[in-house]
Amino acid sequence: MAVSISPAPPLLVRIHFLATPGAFQSNSGLVPGANATQTAIVKMDAQLHGLLAGTYFGGAFGNGAKAITLDAAGNVYVGGYTSPRSLPTRTPLVQGFGLAITGYVAELTGDLSALLFSSQFGDNEVFGVSGLAIGASGNVVLGGSTGSPSQNLWVNSLALADPPALRIDAIENSGSHLSDPISGGETILVQGSGFGTGAQLSIGGVAATLVSVSPTNIVAIVPSGLPGATATVQVLSGGATSNGVVVALIR
């Protein structure tokens, strides 16, 4: 983090954030010309004199942090609002489903070098997370509000565990390079871990046609004729089933 001060009135102070070596996200990741802010997470020493760790966190269209907390192990939890189409995710509950702004919660290691969990939260309204706490049982308690036309306050509790061996971390539409929406006949990239030989991809309960499979990536074609506005994506491998990730469908 660097500070510069203009030499003549009016006095302007500019703070330039620089991620530390080994940071989870070393740059803002914003698309060129994005009229958006990006979240920066900083860990300082007790005297606030030295920078111990710092990372950006967010996708191509910006991110805002409204709440931050730590657990007993020193892991960092951050929540706020984001574009639902490009947030970095890890074993997400929802991938991209929402309007232009939706809520999110993420967990990073205490040195800000690795992402342990990250998911959007929301529905088909503007959505945001504005409060975070760690409960007595270790659950993450989060709260926030929805936007119009039906404005509501909400609260939820999550039991987060270490990322499983078989998991979906992110889904990318190969055409838009965003997480969703997806439609029949499109090619998608599913990123994660534990995709073994013979792995299958299920979208809305229908087997997708596989193009390629590696331990961390599956390229597949979305089945046509999927009903409804959303579908759950899961990987089946070695007799196990991954976390289910909800995505929006183009009708």
Buried (B, 14 or more C-beta within 10 A) or exposed (E): EEEEEEEEEEEEEEEEBEBBEEBBBBEBBBEEEBEBEBBBBBBEEEEEEEBEBBBBBBBBBBBBBBBEBEBEEEBBBBBBBBBBBBBBBBBBBBBBBBBEBBBBBBBBBBBBBBBBBBBBBBBEBBBBBBBBEBEEEEBBBBBBBBBEEEEEEBEBEBEBEEBEEBBBBBBBBBEEEBBBBBBBEBBBBBBBBBBBEEBBBBBBEBEBEEEEBEEEBBBBBBBEEBEEEBBEBBBBBEEEEBBBBBBBBEE
